Structures are given as C-alpha cells and as structure tokens.
C-alpha cells in the first residue's frame, strides 16, 4: 500500500478513527493488526517473515536481559545470526553467489525469491533493540504486542525512519486522545510530503529514467542534468516518505525522528551524512562505527573504521557492486576530509571559516562530490556508470542541452526548477525557524497553503501510466 494511493487515503482515516474511539487496552492490538494489514498489501506471505523476526528479537531480548554476561553474548549472537541470516538469504544470497562465480569462473545455484519490502529497515530496527538490551541501555520489553507494534508500526515500517525503542515504545504505551492541533500539524506534513513526491520526485524521475535507462543515446550534458535531477528526485522522494510517515504518526500524537535536515546545504561530506538519512547514519555510528573504535584510535584505524562503515552502508542499500562502490566512494571522501583536516586548519587562519564566499564554495563542491557518487547509485550497471563518467568528461559535454529528448516538456522542466527553488528556500528557512509552526498559527495562510499545494499536485503531478501511484525509491532497500 503506497502512501500516495487511494487505498492509503482510505486506510489512514479509518485506522485513526478506530485508534481514537477504542479504549486504551485494545488501541495497540488494533494498531498492530492495522500495521500488518498495511504490510500485507504488498506480499501477504512475507508478513510471516516479519513476525518471525519480531518473535526472535523479542525472546532473545528477554533472554539477554536475564542471563549472565557469557550467555548474554550467546543470545545476542544467535539473534544477530537469525536476523542477518534472513536478510542475507532474501537480499544478498544471489549477489554473493554471482560475485563468487565471476571470481572463480563457474556458476553457482541461485534462488528465485522476491525481496520483501522494507526488510532492511525493520531488521535493523529490531536488531538495534536487542543490542540496546544487551548493553543495558534499555530494559527488555515484556509486552509482546507493544514490541511487535514498535517494529511494525505502519507509518515508518517500509522505509523508515529506523527508530529506537527508547523513543517509540514509551509513546506507544501512552493513552493518546484526539487533538485538532496534532491533526493540523500532521496533515500539513502529509500534504508537504505528497507534494514533494507527486509533483517533484515523480516528474524528475521521468528525466532520470529517460537518460539512465538508455545512456548510450544521450550526451554528457544530458547525463549531468539527469544526475542533478536524480539528486533532487531521491531527496524529494525519500524525504517525502519520511514527512508522510511523521505526519501520519503525529496525528496519533506519536513523534517520529526527523530523517533529513537540508542535506544539500552541507559544506562537507561528513556534514552531508549528518543531514541525510539521519536514522540510518546514527544507527551505523552507534552500532558499528563506535564498536569498531570510532575516532578514539590512530588516524589509520579511524580511516579503516570509516571505510568499513560506508562499505556496509553501500551493501545495505542494495545487493549490487554499484552500491558497494558508491558506499566506498563516500568512505574515501570522508577519509580525504580526515587527512585534509590539518591543511584546512592552516587555511582558516588566513581566511575565516565562515567567509560567505568560502561557505558557498564548500557547499557547491560538496554537492558536486555527492552527485558524482549518485551516478553509481542510480546507474543500472557498472558498465553504464563507467560510460556515464567517460561521457560527462568528454568534449561533447560542452554542447548545448537538448531538452526535447528528456521526456518532459521545457515548460514542465521550468515548473520543476521553480518547485525545487521553493523547496530549497523552505528547507533553508525551516532550518532557522519552523515554517509549519508559523503557517499553522495563521488560519487564512494555512488553508491558502493547503489549496495551493493541492492544486499544484493535481495540475502538475505525475501519476504514471493509468494514474498508478509510483513506488518510493527506498522501497527496494
């Protein structure tokens, strides 16, 4: 069930009405049933897989909390093996057998299975819970319904944010009553997310797909343009999902963490990852980077730790070498930042670090680096990525951009440009002062914004062939 579908527009209000009219003791059971119903709309049988993962981490959490240190490690390792094993079989088995086969020059057996939607997200969320229990950061959750709801809570189930137990479970245990303020705030978030998804992301996807699905028919300038379009497509697509998820939960007075913070304002790659997919970045930092030693070690070891984290991050995103190299490239970017730190310190003694020109140059340079990496993320294969890199640095890149072959009219591309500029301005202002709070405090402006966004979606939105809702990009992860 897509957020941007008629089914969800019916599912959400029905679920909310039931949630608010039912007594406290059956709110969470009903919400759990609704969450599983939401998930089963993709592939019903895989709900059993999620239930198995929930049961495994729930019981391992209880056993970890009751055992001595040695046995705690045993149950933690068992939990990791079970969940990562499931993830490996369904997501990575064919990738590793194909890779191994290409290395040794023979074919290995593969399995024909459909990737369960959202498996990477709910697996990491469940594993984070077990690790937190092992560390003693939280107590094991004894109520199975509350724990199962924490893992399967429908707004953030399929594409995050990857939440922590300490944030969500206490909220789920509270008795939430209907509040017009929560409805107003949540609705605005949902509407803003729908606008980013339907109006911007899905339209930009037409350009991106046109070029990236037929790279040999396009010039270097068109590839550069399509890559920049992809940068904003994936940002609008993924942040839209997070906004709709946060808005849906906000109506129930449940606060999900913010997953994006104006990532393209970042002045370094390190800052970019503090602003992009924040829930995943912090997950890797807490559960992989710090256990490896973090930065409290030699510079060589710190660089190694960074590279390992980003290689794993690339693999988490997808079972393909393009994703692995994309992750490695971001790791190398960060290692370069670590090694260049002494030079930057000397430079900032000559030029002030907050010099406006220097700030803009850093932002532009970081955006260019991110886009270079996006080529690998979006390319259909390594050979396509290599061809794109070869072409964009060739002489034909200086030729004028031919808009007529990019899938959208020039007029629509102008609309997209204006929409992206408005988005950037709103993101910038929002980082200084919450825009939603200002809008919601003014009735006339609030309803005017509602009308403008809805009209923009209906007039300029891209709905796909036969008006089918387009899947969110991160559903594939």
ZAFI-708083 format. One record per residue (C-alpha): x, y, z; residue number from 1; residue in one letter. Coordinates in pm, 1 decimal, decimal comma, always signed. Layout:
N
X | Y | Z | NUM | A .
...
//
This chain:
477
+0,0 | +0,0 | +0,0 | 1 | X .
+167,4 | +317,9 | -119,4 | 2 | X .
+130,1 | +638,4 | +79,2 | 3 | X .
+38,7 | +813,0 | -246,8 | 4 | X .
-250,6 | +580,4 | -325,9 | 5 | X .
-626,9 | +592,4 | -287,2 | 6 | X .
-603,0 | +285,2 | -63,6 | 7 | X .
-392,1 | +474,5 | +188,8 | 8 | X .
-626,2 | +773,4 | +175,1 | 9 | X .
-897,5 | +534,0 | +297,5 | 10 | X .
-679,6 | +324,1 | +528,2 | 11 | X .
-535,4 | +613,2 | +730,5 | 12 | X .
-860,6 | +784,8 | +840,2 | 13 | X .
-1027,8 | +451,2 | +919,3 | 14 | X .
-728,8 | +347,4 | +1130,7 | 15 | X .
-720,4 | +684,9 | +1305,8 | 16 | X .
-1092,8 | +675,4 | +1386,6 | 17 | X .
-1060,0 | +327,2 | +1536,3 | 18 | X .
-749,8 | +427,7 | +1728,2 | 19 | X .
-918,7 | +725,0 | +1893,3 | 20 | X .
-1260,3 | +573,6 | +1968,2 | 21 | X .
-1139,7 | +242,1 | +2111,2 | 22 | X .
-1046,4 | +202,1 | +2479,9 | 23 | X .
-678,7 | +218,7 | +2574,3 | 24 | X .
-627,4 | -153,7 | +2634,3 | 25 | X .
-715,1 | -251,4 | +2276,8 | 26 | X .
-566,5 | +50,4 | +2093,0 | 27 | X .
-229,3 | -112,5 | +2037,0 | 28 | X .
-364,1 | -456,0 | +1936,2 | 29 | X .
-585,9 | -289,3 | +1675,1 | 30 | X .
-297,0 | -69,1 | +1559,7 | 31 | X .
-79,7 | -380,8 | +1529,8 | 32 | X .
-344,2 | -553,0 | +1315,2 | 33 | X .
-368,7 | -240,0 | +1100,3 | 34 | X .
+10,9 | -232,9 | +1059,9 | 35 | X .
+21,1 | -594,1 | +945,0 | 36 | X .
-270,9 | -530,1 | +709,4 | 37 | X .
-77,7 | -233,7 | +567,9 | 38 | X .
+229,0 | -452,5 | +510,3 | 39 | X .
+35,1 | -747,8 | +369,3 | 40 | X .
-91,0 | -532,9 | +82,6 | 41 | X .
+243,9 | -593,9 | -89,2 | 42 | X .
+310,8 | -964,6 | -35,1 | 43 | X .
+99,0 | -1125,9 | +239,5 | 44 | X .
+327,3 | -1426,0 | +293,9 | 45 | X .
+619,2 | -1203,1 | +391,7 | 46 | X .
+423,9 | -1078,1 | +691,2 | 47 | X .
+510,1 | -1416,7 | +843,9 | 48 | X .
+878,1 | -1340,3 | +786,2 | 49 | X .
+844,6 | -1010,1 | +970,3 | 50 | X .
+653,1 | -1182,2 | +1250,0 | 51 | X .
+934,6 | -1436,9 | +1282,3 | 52 | X .
+1192,6 | -1159,2 | +1305,9 | 53 | X .
+981,5 | -984,2 | +1570,2 | 54 | X .
+942,5 | -1303,8 | +1775,1 | 55 | X .
+1313,8 | -1387,6 | +1750,3 | 56 | X .
+1430,2 | -1045,7 | +1870,5 | 57 | X .
+1159,0 | -1028,1 | +2137,7 | 58 | X .
+1252,0 | -1359,8 | +2301,1 | 59 | X .
+1625,2 | -1302,7 | +2256,2 | 60 | X .
+1581,1 | -965,8 | +2425,5 | 61 | X .
+1413,0 | -1131,9 | +2722,9 | 62 | X .
+1684,5 | -1398,6 | +2743,3 | 63 | X .
+1964,0 | -1142,9 | +2712,1 | 64 | X .
+1817,9 | -941,6 | +2999,1 | 65 | X .
+1801,6 | -1246,0 | +3231,4 | 66 | X .
+2132,7 | -1421,9 | +3160,6 | 67 | X .
+2484,3 | -1379,5 | +3291,9 | 68 | X .
+2732,6 | -1195,4 | +3070,6 | 69 | X .
+2862,7 | -1503,1 | +2887,3 | 70 | X .
+2516,3 | -1627,7 | +2797,8 | 71 | X .
+2407,2 | -1274,1 | +2709,4 | 72 | X .
+2663,0 | -1275,9 | +2430,3 | 73 | X .
+2539,3 | -1616,4 | +2317,2 | 74 | X .
+2179,4 | -1498,5 | +2281,4 | 75 | X .
+2287,5 | -1171,8 | +2118,3 | 76 | X .
+2498,3 | -1358,2 | +1862,6 | 77 | X .
+2211,3 | -1600,3 | +1796,8 | 78 | X .
+1973,7 | -1307,5 | +1740,4 | 79 | X .
+2220,6 | -1142,9 | +1502,7 | 80 | X .
+2269,9 | -1466,0 | +1310,7 | 81 | X .
+1895,4 | -1527,6 | +1275,0 | 82 | X .
+1807,6 | -1179,1 | +1153,5 | 83 | X .
+2113,9 | -1114,1 | +941,8 | 84 | X .
+2075,3 | -1466,7 | +803,9 | 85 | X .
+1721,7 | -1386,0 | +689,0 | 86 | X .
+1847,5 | -1062,5 | +535,9 | 87 | X .
+2131,4 | -1246,7 | +361,5 | 88 | X .
+1909,5 | -1516,2 | +211,4 | 89 | X .
+1644,3 | -1282,1 | +76,4 | 90 | X .
+1863,3 | -988,0 | -24,7 | 91 | X .
+2226,2 | -1091,6 | -71,2 | 92 | X .
+2247,8 | -1463,8 | -147,8 | 93 | X .
+2226,5 | -1429,1 | -526,6 | 94 | X .
+2463,1 | -1130,3 | -524,5 | 95 | X .
+2732,0 | -1319,5 | -335,2 | 96 | X .
+2695,6 | -1638,1 | -540,2 | 97 | X .
+2710,6 | -1440,0 | -866,3 | 98 | X .
+3014,8 | -1245,5 | -743,7 | 99 | X .
+3189,0 | -1561,4 | -626,9 | 100 | X .
+3102,8 | -1732,5 | -954,4 | 101 | X .
+3255,8 | -1449,6 | -1158,0 | 102 | X .
+3574,2 | -1471,8 | -947,8 | 103 | X .
+3625,0 | -1848,4 | -972,8 | 104 | X .
+3483,2 | -1879,7 | -1323,2 | 105 | X .
+3186,6 | -2107,5 | -1257,2 | 106 | X .
+2815,5 | -2079,3 | -1189,6 | 107 | X .
+2658,0 | -2138,5 | -850,3 | 108 | X .
+2296,3 | -2206,1 | -767,2 | 109 | X .
+2072,5 | -1903,5 | -713,2 | 110 | X .
+1731,9 | -1870,2 | -554,9 | 111 | X .
+1430,0 | -1706,0 | -712,3 | 112 | X .
+1270,4 | -1501,8 | -433,8 | 113 | X .
+1102,3 | -1163,9 | -423,2 | 114 | X .
+1278,3 | -912,4 | -198,3 | 115 | X .
+1046,6 | -847,0 | +99,5 | 116 | X .
+963,3 | -477,5 | +103,6 | 117 | X .
+1120,7 | -288,0 | +393,9 | 118 | X .
+1320,9 | -586,1 | +520,6 | 119 | X .
+1639,1 | -382,9 | +572,0 | 120 | X .
+1451,3 | -124,3 | +775,7 | 121 | X .
+1259,7 | -344,6 | +1017,0 | 122 | X .
+1555,7 | -584,4 | +1057,7 | 123 | X .
+1788,2 | -302,7 | +1165,5 | 124 | X .
+1523,1 | -158,1 | +1396,2 | 125 | X .
+1472,8 | -495,4 | +1565,8 | 126 | X .
+1847,9 | -560,5 | +1593,8 | 127 | X .
+1902,4 | -216,2 | +1744,6 | 128 | X .
+1655,4 | -310,2 | +2018,6 | 129 | X .
+1839,3 | -634,0 | +2103,8 | 130 | X .
+2178,0 | -460,2 | +2111,6 | 131 | X .
+2039,3 | -186,3 | +2337,9 | 132 | X .
+1907,8 | -451,5 | +2577,8 | 133 | X .
+2246,6 | -627,0 | +2574,4 | 134 | X .
+2426,3 | -301,3 | +2653,8 | 135 | X .
+2185,4 | -222,5 | +2933,8 | 136 | X .
+2069,5 | +99,0 | +2766,6 | 137 | X .
+1705,8 | -11,9 | +2792,5 | 138 | X .
+1510,7 | -281,7 | +2971,6 | 139 | X .
+1372,1 | -571,8 | +2771,4 | 140 | X .
+1014,3 | -510,4 | +2663,5 | 141 | X .
+785,8 | -768,1 | +2825,5 | 142 | X .
+467,4 | -678,1 | +2639,2 | 143 | X .
+482,8 | -863,0 | +2307,1 | 144 | X .
+207,2 | -651,4 | +2149,5 | 145 | X .
+387,0 | -325,5 | +2227,1 | 146 | X .
+718,4 | -461,6 | +2099,2 | 147 | X .
+563,6 | -604,5 | +1781,4 | 148 | X .
+396,0 | -269,0 | +1718,8 | 149 | X .
+728,6 | -90,3 | +1769,3 | 150 | X .
+884,3 | -296,2 | +1487,7 | 151 | X .
+583,0 | -297,5 | +1255,7 | 152 | X .
+432,6 | +49,1 | +1319,1 | 153 | X .
+290,8 | +119,2 | +973,6 | 154 | X .
+396,4 | +483,3 | +913,7 | 155 | X .
+768,0 | +401,6 | +930,5 | 156 | X .
+760,8 | +29,1 | +857,8 | 157 | X .
+861,1 | +18,8 | +492,7 | 158 | X .
+1118,1 | +299,4 | +455,5 | 159 | X .
+1193,4 | +435,9 | +799,2 | 160 | X .
+1298,3 | +631,9 | +982,8 | 161 | X .
+1476,0 | +349,2 | +1167,4 | 162 | X .
+1354,3 | +425,0 | +1517,6 | 163 | X .
+1493,9 | +345,2 | +1862,0 | 164 | X .
+1296,3 | +160,5 | +2126,5 | 165 | X .
+1351,2 | +431,0 | +2385,4 | 166 | X .
+1176,8 | +684,6 | +2165,9 | 167 | X .
+878,7 | +488,6 | +2032,6 | 168 | X .
+774,2 | +225,4 | +2289,0 | 169 | X .
+708,4 | +475,9 | +2573,6 | 170 | X .
+490,3 | +674,4 | +2332,0 | 171 | X .
+300,1 | +364,6 | +2224,7 | 172 | X .
+219,5 | +283,4 | +2587,5 | 173 | X .
+50,6 | +618,5 | +2646,0 | 174 | X .
-321,1 | +679,7 | +2601,0 | 175 | X .
-347,4 | +928,9 | +2316,9 | 176 | X .
-663,4 | +1130,7 | +2270,8 | 177 | X .
-764,8 | +1312,3 | +1956,3 | 178 | X .
-619,4 | +1659,1 | +1921,3 | 179 | X .
-703,7 | +1907,7 | +1647,6 | 180 | X .
-354,4 | +2055,7 | +1681,0 | 181 | X .
-198,8 | +1714,3 | +1607,6 | 182 | X .
-436,2 | +1664,4 | +1313,9 | 183 | X .
-347,3 | +2008,0 | +1177,2 | 184 | X .
+30,0 | +1956,4 | +1214,7 | 185 | X .
+21,2 | +1602,9 | +1082,2 | 186 | X .
-196,0 | +1690,6 | +784,0 | 187 | X .
+42,8 | +1967,9 | +678,0 | 188 | X .
+337,6 | +1727,3 | +695,1 | 189 | X .
+147,6 | +1469,5 | +488,9 | 190 | X .
+44,8 | +1728,8 | +231,4 | 191 | X .
+401,4 | +1863,3 | +205,0 | 192 | X .
+530,4 | +1509,6 | +158,5 | 193 | X .
+269,9 | +1433,4 | -109,1 | 194 | X .
+370,8 | +1748,5 | -295,0 | 195 | X .
+739,9 | +1655,2 | -288,5 | 196 | X .
+664,0 | +1301,0 | -406,6 | 197 | X .
+393,8 | +1351,3 | -671,0 | 198 | X .
+483,7 | +1696,1 | -801,6 | 199 | X .
+864,2 | +1695,7 | -787,4 | 200 | X .
+1010,6 | +1346,3 | -741,9 | 201 | X .
+787,6 | +1161,9 | -988,6 | 202 | X .
+829,4 | +1429,2 | -1257,6 | 203 | X .
+1207,1 | +1439,3 | -1218,3 | 204 | X .
+1204,5 | +1058,3 | -1235,4 | 205 | X .
+1084,0 | +1086,3 | -1596,9 | 206 | X .
+1402,7 | +1274,3 | -1692,1 | 207 | X .
+1625,9 | +1046,8 | -1485,2 | 208 | X .
+1476,0 | +724,6 | -1622,4 | 209 | X .
+1484,8 | +852,8 | -1979,8 | 210 | X .
+1859,7 | +917,5 | -1960,9 | 211 | X .
+1980,5 | +646,7 | -1723,2 | 212 | X .
+1781,7 | +367,0 | -1889,8 | 213 | X .
+1938,3 | +449,0 | -2227,5 | 214 | X .
+2275,2 | +607,7 | -2154,1 | 215 | X .
+2420,3 | +542,9 | -2499,6 | 216 | X .
+2159,7 | +770,6 | -2662,7 | 217 | X .
+2239,7 | +1080,6 | -2458,0 | 218 | X .
+2512,8 | +1341,7 | -2438,4 | 219 | X .
+2735,9 | +1421,2 | -2143,2 | 220 | X .
+2544,5 | +1742,9 | -2073,4 | 221 | X .
+2218,2 | +1549,6 | -2060,7 | 222 | X .
+2376,9 | +1299,8 | -1821,8 | 223 | X .
+2495,1 | +1579,3 | -1594,2 | 224 | X .
+2147,3 | +1732,7 | -1599,3 | 225 | X .
+1982,5 | +1395,4 | -1530,9 | 226 | X .
+2220,8 | +1332,0 | -1241,8 | 227 | X .
+2135,1 | +1665,5 | -1081,3 | 228 | X .
+1768,5 | +1581,6 | -1136,6 | 229 | X .
+1826,7 | +1249,9 | -962,3 | 230 | X .
+1986,0 | +1428,0 | -665,9 | 231 | X .
+1662,8 | +1617,7 | -611,4 | 232 | X .
+1441,3 | +1325,5 | -712,4 | 233 | X .
+1581,7 | +1091,4 | -448,6 | 234 | X .
+1584,2 | +1367,0 | -185,4 | 235 | X .
+1222,2 | +1465,2 | -254,6 | 236 | X .
+1114,6 | +1101,0 | -283,8 | 237 | X .
+1276,4 | +976,1 | +36,2 | 238 | X .
+1214,4 | +1284,9 | +247,6 | 239 | X .
+853,1 | +1280,3 | +124,0 | 240 | X .
+811,4 | +929,1 | +264,5 | 241 | X .
+958,0 | +1046,9 | +595,7 | 242 | X .
+729,4 | +1351,8 | +602,4 | 243 | X .
+417,8 | +1143,7 | +534,0 | 244 | X .
+528,1 | +888,8 | +794,7 | 245 | X .
+592,1 | +1160,4 | +1053,5 | 246 | X .
+264,6 | +1330,8 | +968,3 | 247 | X .
+61,8 | +1009,9 | +995,2 | 248 | X .
+219,9 | +933,8 | +1334,1 | 249 | X .
+185,9 | +1295,4 | +1451,5 | 250 | X .
-192,8 | +1277,1 | +1417,1 | 251 | X .
-178,6 | +994,6 | +1674,6 | 252 | X .
+45,7 | +1215,2 | +1891,1 | 253 | X .
+344,2 | +987,3 | +1821,6 | 254 | X .
+662,9 | +1171,1 | +1731,3 | 255 | X .
+898,3 | +1004,4 | +1483,7 | 256 | X .
+1251,3 | +1132,1 | +1446,3 | 257 | X .
+1338,7 | +1376,7 | +1171,8 | 258 | X .
+1524,7 | +1191,9 | +895,8 | 259 | X .
+1651,4 | +1482,5 | +684,7 | 260 | X .
+1792,3 | +1825,5 | +761,4 | 261 | X .
+1859,6 | +2022,5 | +441,6 | 262 | X .
+2129,8 | +1780,0 | +320,0 | 263 | X .
+2229,7 | +1984,4 | +16,1 | 264 | X .
+2329,6 | +2273,1 | +240,8 | 265 | X .
+2612,6 | +2056,4 | +375,5 | 266 | X .
+2962,7 | +2200,8 | +343,2 | 267 | X .
+3142,9 | +1867,7 | +382,6 | 268 | X .
+3060,4 | +1504,0 | +311,9 | 269 | X .
+3069,9 | +1437,4 | +687,0 | 270 | X .
+2807,0 | +1707,1 | +738,9 | 271 | X .
+2605,1 | +1567,7 | +448,5 | 272 | X .
+2572,3 | +1236,4 | +634,3 | 273 | X .
+2464,7 | +1420,0 | +948,8 | 274 | X .
+2179,9 | +1565,5 | +744,7 | 275 | X .
+2091,2 | +1276,0 | +509,2 | 276 | X .
+1900,7 | +963,8 | +622,6 | 277 | X .
+1980,3 | +1060,5 | +981,4 | 278 | X .
+1826,1 | +749,0 | +1134,6 | 279 | X .
+2049,1 | +515,2 | +930,3 | 280 | X .
+2360,7 | +729,8 | +980,1 | 281 | X .
+2315,6 | +730,9 | +1356,7 | 282 | X .
+2239,4 | +355,6 | +1354,0 | 283 | X .
+2570,2 | +279,6 | +1185,0 | 284 | X .
+2751,3 | +523,1 | +1412,1 | 285 | X .
+2612,6 | +369,2 | +1733,1 | 286 | X .
+2613,7 | +1,0 | +1637,9 | 287 | X .
+2912,1 | -29,1 | +1401,8 | 288 | X .
+3142,9 | +274,9 | +1398,1 | 289 | X .
+3177,3 | +314,1 | +1775,7 | 290 | X .
+3220,5 | -62,1 | +1841,5 | 291 | X .
+3499,6 | -63,4 | +1580,8 | 292 | X .
+3675,1 | +210,6 | +1777,2 | 293 | X .
+3527,9 | +523,0 | +1623,3 | 294 | X .
+3774,6 | +811,7 | +1619,1 | 295 | X .
+3931,7 | +727,0 | +1955,5 | 296 | X .
+4221,3 | +546,4 | +1792,3 | 297 | X .
+4502,5 | +608,5 | +1547,5 | 298 | X .
+4424,4 | +804,9 | +1233,5 | 299 | X .
+4488,9 | +495,2 | +1021,1 | 300 | X .
+4243,2 | +290,7 | +1226,6 | 301 | X .
+3987,1 | +571,3 | +1216,4 | 302 | X .
+4010,3 | +577,3 | +835,0 | 303 | X .
+3967,8 | +199,5 | +829,4 | 304 | X .
+3661,0 | +224,0 | +1054,0 | 305 | X .
+3506,3 | +487,8 | +830,5 | 306 | X .
+3566,5 | +281,3 | +518,2 | 307 | X .
+3413,2 | -31,6 | +675,3 | 308 | X .
+3101,8 | +160,9 | +780,3 | 309 | X .
+3046,0 | +302,8 | +434,0 | 310 | X .
+3112,3 | -26,9 | +258,8 | 311 | X .
+2846,0 | -184,8 | +480,7 | 312 | X .
+2618,1 | +114,2 | +419,6 | 313 | X .
+2654,9 | +69,0 | +44,8 | 314 | X .
+2576,6 | -301,0 | +76,0 | 315 | X .
+2276,1 | -222,1 | +298,1 | 316 | X .
+2133,3 | -8,0 | +19,1 | 317 | X .
+2147,4 | -279,1 | -240,7 | 318 | X .
+2294,9 | -612,1 | -347,4 | 319 | X .
+2498,0 | -477,1 | -638,8 | 320 | X .
+2853,8 | -359,6 | -694,5 | 321 | X .
+2727,2 | -14,1 | -788,7 | 322 | X .
+2600,2 | +33,7 | -432,7 | 323 | X .
+2915,6 | -108,8 | -276,6 | 324 | X .
+3137,9 | +125,5 | -477,9 | 325 | X .
+2901,4 | +414,9 | -403,1 | 326 | X .
+2948,1 | +344,6 | -32,1 | 327 | X .
+3324,8 | +305,5 | -73,9 | 328 | X .
+3342,9 | +637,7 | -258,0 | 329 | X .
+3165,1 | +817,2 | +27,3 | 330 | X .
+3405,8 | +645,5 | +267,2 | 331 | X .
+3702,2 | +771,7 | +63,3 | 332 | X .
+3550,8 | +1120,7 | +62,4 | 333 | X .
+3540,3 | +1112,7 | +442,2 | 334 | X .
+3892,3 | +972,7 | +468,2 | 335 | X .
+4008,1 | +1259,0 | +246,1 | 336 | X .
+3835,7 | +1500,3 | +485,0 | 337 | X .
+4013,6 | +1343,5 | +783,5 | 338 | X .
+4356,2 | +1362,5 | +614,3 | 339 | X .
+4298,8 | +1719,3 | +492,7 | 340 | X .
+4195,0 | +1849,0 | +837,4 | 341 | X .
+4542,0 | +1997,5 | +923,9 | 342 | X .
+4554,1 | +2181,5 | +589,3 | 343 | X .
+4205,4 | +2324,9 | +646,7 | 344 | X .
+4305,4 | +2448,3 | +993,1 | 345 | X .
+4600,4 | +2637,2 | +844,3 | 346 | X .
+4379,1 | +2776,1 | +568,2 | 347 | X .
+4121,5 | +2901,8 | +818,3 | 348 | X .
+4392,8 | +3104,2 | +990,2 | 349 | X .
+4427,2 | +3302,0 | +667,6 | 350 | X .
+4061,3 | +3302,9 | +557,9 | 351 | X .
+3778,4 | +3297,5 | +810,8 | 352 | X .
+3594,1 | +2966,8 | +808,5 | 353 | X .
+3254,9 | +3140,7 | +792,0 | 354 | X .
+3353,8 | +3362,5 | +499,4 | 355 | X .
+3037,6 | +3372,0 | +279,0 | 356 | X .
+3228,0 | +3301,6 | -42,6 | 357 | X .
+3410,1 | +3008,8 | +117,8 | 358 | X .
+3083,5 | +2872,5 | +258,8 | 359 | X .
+2920,3 | +2877,9 | -86,2 | 360 | X .
+3225,9 | +2717,4 | -248,4 | 361 | X .
+3223,5 | +2438,5 | +10,9 | 362 | X .
+2853,2 | +2377,9 | -45,4 | 363 | X .
+2896,1 | +2366,1 | -424,2 | 364 | X .
+3199,9 | +2136,7 | -401,3 | 365 | X .
+3018,5 | +1900,9 | -163,2 | 366 | X .
+2713,1 | +1894,0 | -390,3 | 367 | X .
+2936,8 | +1803,1 | -686,6 | 368 | X .
+3100,1 | +1519,9 | -490,9 | 369 | X .
+2759,6 | +1386,1 | -384,2 | 370 | X .
+2638,4 | +1394,6 | -745,1 | 371 | X .
+2943,3 | +1207,4 | -869,8 | 372 | X .
+2855,7 | +934,8 | -621,8 | 373 | X .
+2486,6 | +946,2 | -721,0 | 374 | X .
+2588,8 | +828,1 | -1069,7 | 375 | X .
+2691,1 | +494,2 | -917,8 | 376 | X .
+2380,1 | +479,8 | -700,4 | 377 | X .
+2142,3 | +528,2 | -994,8 | 378 | X .
+2327,3 | +355,0 | -1278,4 | 379 | X .
+2175,1 | +23,8 | -1386,0 | 380 | X .
+2518,0 | -141,6 | -1400,1 | 381 | X .
+2887,7 | -73,7 | -1350,4 | 382 | X .
+2934,1 | -59,0 | -1727,4 | 383 | X .
+2663,3 | +209,6 | -1751,9 | 384 | X .
+2828,5 | +404,7 | -1470,3 | 385 | X .
+3168,5 | +381,1 | -1642,8 | 386 | X .
+3015,2 | +501,0 | -1970,7 | 387 | X .
+2847,3 | +795,1 | -1795,0 | 388 | X .
+3172,8 | +902,9 | -1628,0 | 389 | X .
+3357,5 | +869,3 | -1958,1 | 390 | X .
+3094,8 | +1071,3 | -2143,1 | 391 | X .
+3045,9 | +1358,6 | -1897,5 | 392 | X .
+3417,7 | +1433,9 | -1902,4 | 393 | X .
+3441,2 | +1425,8 | -2283,0 | 394 | X .
+3435,8 | +1720,0 | -2522,4 | 395 | X .
+3066,1 | +1683,5 | -2613,8 | 396 | X .
+2971,3 | +1780,7 | -2259,2 | 397 | X .
+3010,3 | +2146,8 | -2356,5 | 398 | X .
+2739,9 | +2112,8 | -2622,5 | 399 | X .
+2400,5 | +2273,8 | -2550,0 | 400 | X .
+2147,5 | +2070,1 | -2356,2 | 401 | X .
+1875,3 | +1923,0 | -2580,0 | 402 | X .
+1562,1 | +1930,2 | -2365,4 | 403 | X .
+1342,0 | +1770,1 | -2627,6 | 404 | X .
+1476,7 | +1419,6 | -2566,8 | 405 | X .
+1446,0 | +1412,4 | -2187,3 | 406 | X .
+1083,4 | +1301,1 | -2152,4 | 407 | X .
+938,7 | +1627,4 | -2016,4 | 408 | X .
+843,7 | +1946,2 | -2197,5 | 409 | X .
+1055,1 | +2257,2 | -2145,3 | 410 | X .
+758,0 | +2421,5 | -1973,8 | 411 | X .
+734,8 | +2132,2 | -1726,1 | 412 | X .
+1109,3 | +2145,5 | -1661,0 | 413 | X .
+1073,4 | +2515,0 | -1575,1 | 414 | X .
+792,7 | +2427,6 | -1333,1 | 415 | X .
+1022,3 | +2166,4 | -1175,2 | 416 | X .
+1301,5 | +2421,9 | -1146,4 | 417 | X .
+1071,8 | +2666,5 | -968,4 | 418 | X .
+942,8 | +2389,4 | -740,2 | 419 | X .
+1298,3 | +2287,3 | -644,2 | 420 | X .
+1391,1 | +2650,4 | -569,8 | 421 | X .
+1081,1 | +2689,3 | -348,6 | 422 | X .
+1169,2 | +2361,5 | -175,0 | 423 | X .
+1524,0 | +2482,4 | -111,5 | 424 | X .
+1401,1 | +2815,3 | +28,6 | 425 | X .
+1151,4 | +2640,9 | +258,8 | 426 | X .
+1421,0 | +2399,1 | +378,4 | 427 | X .
+1657,6 | +2689,3 | +443,9 | 428 | X .
+1400,4 | +2894,2 | +635,7 | 429 | X .
+1286,6 | +2582,8 | +820,6 | 430 | X .
+1640,1 | +2528,8 | +949,9 | 431 | X .
+1624,1 | +2872,5 | +1112,1 | 432 | X .
+1263,5 | +2877,6 | +1230,3 | 433 | X .
+993,4 | +2606,1 | +1189,6 | 434 | X .
+783,9 | +2708,3 | +890,9 | 435 | X .
+495,7 | +2476,8 | +984,9 | 436 | X .
+454,6 | +2643,8 | +1324,1 | 437 | X .
+425,8 | +2984,0 | +1158,8 | 438 | X .
+178,9 | +2855,9 | +896,2 | 439 | X .
-38,2 | +2666,2 | +1143,8 | 440 | X .
-68,2 | +2973,0 | +1361,9 | 441 | X .
-240,0 | +3167,6 | +1083,2 | 442 | X .
-572,0 | +3020,3 | +971,9 | 443 | X .
-607,0 | +3204,9 | +639,0 | 444 | X .
-248,3 | +3134,8 | +531,6 | 445 | X .
-278,2 | +2769,9 | +641,3 | 446 | X .
-583,5 | +2699,8 | +426,2 | 447 | X .
-436,4 | +2900,6 | +139,6 | 448 | X .
-126,6 | +2679,2 | +152,1 | 449 | X .
-349,9 | +2369,9 | +154,4 | 450 | X .
-528,0 | +2488,0 | -161,0 | 451 | X .
-205,2 | +2587,6 | -339,6 | 452 | X .
-35,7 | +2253,9 | -269,2 | 453 | X .
-341,3 | +2050,9 | -371,0 | 454 | X .
-383,1 | +2249,5 | -693,4 | 455 | X .
-12,1 | +2211,3 | -772,8 | 456 | X .
-35,4 | +1834,7 | -720,1 | 457 | X .
-347,2 | +1798,4 | -936,2 | 458 | X .
-223,2 | +2025,9 | -1215,2 | 459 | X .
+145,1 | +1934,1 | -1237,1 | 460 | X .
+165,1 | +1598,7 | -1057,9 | 461 | X .
+297,5 | +1296,6 | -1243,9 | 462 | X .
+82,9 | +993,5 | -1170,8 | 463 | X .
+231,4 | +737,3 | -1408,1 | 464 | X .
+63,1 | +530,7 | -1675,5 | 465 | X .
-303,1 | +490,8 | -1597,2 | 466 | X .
-259,4 | +712,0 | -1289,7 | 467 | X .
-85,9 | +433,0 | -1096,4 | 468 | X .
+99,6 | +559,7 | -788,6 | 469 | X .
+477,1 | +544,4 | -828,1 | 470 | X .
+670,8 | +338,9 | -573,6 | 471 | X .
+902,0 | +523,1 | -340,4 | 472 | X .
+1270,1 | +476,5 | -433,5 | 473 | X .
+1369,0 | +331,0 | -96,0 | 474 | X .
+1108,4 | +55,1 | -113,5 | 475 | X .
+1370,6 | -150,7 | -298,3 | 476 | X .
+1600,2 | -142,6 | +4,4 | 477 | X .
//
